């Protein structure tokens, strides 16, 4: 029996942070460059009003439909599937529009992941897998297996968990 890997979607498979950065840069009078946005989190850079305005986009139809794929994700996940049972475990309950859009996004960019291996959820502590690749420390904290923290600006100061900076590092560790 193969070991199982659960993989988060936003900011792990999908460059959701990058989409927010592009929306910010297209907005009225952006104060930061893309490079600055990649160095610090939106919480650190934006005031409360700017942050709230930017993140209202998640409620807009189509927001999750065209998020760019994280570099290296497609090839590495296909290779992981040769050795592991791979599941996509993504939070989708908070933003109901995201359910269909995330499913369609996965079908378009990862057609080799069967629908039975896609889990839309809220609390990831219920997952029964050996590994969880996620960008949020709170998900790794409650996960019973080995958590791998996928680097993102919002978790750069986190030191409690094993970190992977990109999909090549995932491949080097698990393949």
N, C-alpha and C positions, 0 to 999 in steps of 0.2 A: 504494500500500500504506500502510495506517495505521501510525502509530507504536504501540508497545506500552507499556502501564502495568501493572506488577505491584503489587498492593495487599495488604498484610498484613491479617489479620483481627483478632487480639487487640490491643486498645488502639488500633486504627485504625478498623475498621468496627464492631467490637463493644467495648462499654465494660467490658472484663474487669476493669480496675482498679476501676471502680465496683461491680462485683459483689463483688469481694473486700472493698471498703469496707463494703458492706451486710452481708456475712457477719460481718465484724469487729464492726460496731455491734450486731448481734443476739447476739453472743457474751457470755460471762460478764464483767461489769464492764469494759466498754471505757473506756479512759483518754483517748481522743481523739474529737473531733467530726468530722463529715463534712468541714467546712471545713479542719480541721487535716490530715486525711488527703489532701485534694486539694493541699495546699501542699508536703508532703514525701513521700518514698517510704516504703513499709513498712520497707525496710531501715534507714532513718534513725530511724523512730519505735519500732519493735517490738524487743524483745529476741529473742535467737535462738530461744528456746522458743516465744514467741508467733508469730513469723514462720513457724516450721516447722509449728505447729498450723494456722495460717490457710491455708498453701499446700498442706496435705494435701488440701484440698477438691478440687483438680484431679483427684484420683484417684477421686473419688466419681462414680458414674453420675448423669447429669443435670446435672453442673456446667456444661457448655458449651451445654446445651439452651436455657436461658432468659436468657442474657446480654442486657442492653439494647443496642439499636442506637445507635451514636454519632450524635448530632444532626447532621443535614444529610447523612449518608452516602448514604442511599438516593437522594435527588434528585440529588446531585452525581455519583454513580457512573453513574446513568442518563444524565445529560448527557454525561459523559466518554465513554460508549460510543458516542455519536453521532460522535465525532471520533477516538477511539482504539480499539485492540483492548485490552480490559481483562481481566486475569487476576487471580484471587485466589490469592495464594501464601502459604499458612499452614503454620506448623510444627505437625505433628500426630503425629509419630513418637514423641515423648517420652511422650505420654499416649494410649495406644491407644483409650481410651473416646472420646476427642475426635473420632476420624475420622467416625463416623456422626453424632454430635451436631452437629459443625460442618457437615457436609454438609446435614443436615436444617435447621439454623439458616439457612444460606444459601438453601436452597430456599424457606423460609418468608418471609424478609425481603428477599431479592434474587432473586425468581423469574426475572427477566430475564437473569441471568448463567447461560449454558449450562454444563452439567456439564463440557464439554471445556475450559472456561476456569477450572476450579478445580484447583489444584495443591496436594496435600498433600506436604510435604517436610520436610527438616531443614536442609540447607545451601543458602542462597539465592544463593550465589555462582554457581551454575549457570544462573541465570535469564538469558534473552536478551531484554531489554526496554530501552527507552530510559529509563524511569523506574521507581523503586521507592519506594513510600510505606510507611514502616515506622517503628515506635517504638523499635527497638533499633539503636543505633549499630553494633554488631558486624555486623549484616546489611548495612547501608549500606557499611561499610568494605570488604567483599569483593565488592560489586556493581560491575559494570563500567560501568553507565550512570549517570544522574543520580539520586542518592538524595535523597529529601525526608524529613526526620526529623519524624514526627508527634509533637507535644508530649504528654508524659505526666510525672507526677511523678518517675518513675525516670530521666528523661533531661534534666531541666530545666537541669542545669549543663553539658550538652554544647554546645560552640560550634563544632565542626569542620564540621558539615554544615548545609546549607540547611534551615531549620525552617519547618514549617507548624503553626499552633496549632489549626486546626479545618478543617472541610470547606469553609467559605466561602473560606478562604485558598487551599485547593487549587483551587477553582473559579476564583478570581481569577488564579491563576498559570498554569493549564493550559487554561482555556476562553477 
